[in-house]
Amino acid sequence: LLFYTNRKIFLVNANPHADFVVRTRGIGRENYLSEDDVSKRWTAEAGTVMVTESARIPHWESLLGSPLHKAASCGTMVVLTNGEE
């Protein structure tokens, strides 16, 4: 996704120290979010999009509210939005 979209991409619950640039230069740490960070962005910023496994939808609905808007799917992956994007 980092190469194919014109949007800011964030990684959720990922280890930023696994990324060489973050680990060695300290650049890009702001691209790693906790679930709490996602929840804040989801309610505050229209046009937020999330790509996740479909099996995780119940988890995200419990955290972000239900129902979530499913914009697209491919295999086990779904694209969720907090608006009609």
N, C-alpha and C positions, 0 to 999 in steps of 0.2 A: 504493500500500500504506500509506503514512503515514496516510491518512485512513480506511482501511477495516479496520484491524486494531487490536486492543487489545494489541498486542505492541510491544516495542522494535524498531525497524527500524535496520539498519546498511547502509551502502553500502560495497561492497568495491572497492578500487582506483580509487575516484572521487577527483577533485580537490576537496578541501574549500574551496579558494579560489574555486571556481566558484559556490559558494553565497553569496549576498549577506549573509546574517546571520553566517555564519562569517567572511567576509572583513571586514566592517565592525565587527562587535561581538565577534567571537571566541567566539560561542555555538554549541555543537553540534559542535565539532571531534571530540568523543568518538564521534560517530555514523559516523565514517569509519574503516574498518578495512583493514589490509593482508591479504594472503593468510595470512601468518604469524599474525596476530591471529585470523583465522577458524579456522585449524588448532588453535590453543590453546583457543578456545571450544568447538569441535566435540568435542574429547576431554574437556573438563572439565565442560560444562554439558548435562545432559539436556534435551531439549525444544527444541533448536536447530533452526531451519527455514531452508532456503535456497531462494530462487527463482533459477533460472538457465536459460540456453539448453540444450536437450538436447545440442547439439553440444559443450558444455563438460563433460559428465559424465566423459569419460575424464581430463580435466585434474584435476577435483576428486577423482576416485578415486585418482589418483596422489599427490595431496597429502593426502587425508583417510583413505584406505584404501578397499578394495573388498570387497564391493559396497556401494553407498550405498542407503539405503532410499528408494524413490520413492513418495511419498505421493499425488501427483496430477500430472496434466499437462493442458495446454491448448495446442493448436498446437505450437509449438516450445519452449514454456516448461515446465519441470518444477519440482515442489516436492520437495525432498529433506529428510529429517530424520535426526537421529542417534538416534532412538528410534522407538517404535511409536505416535507421536502422530497 
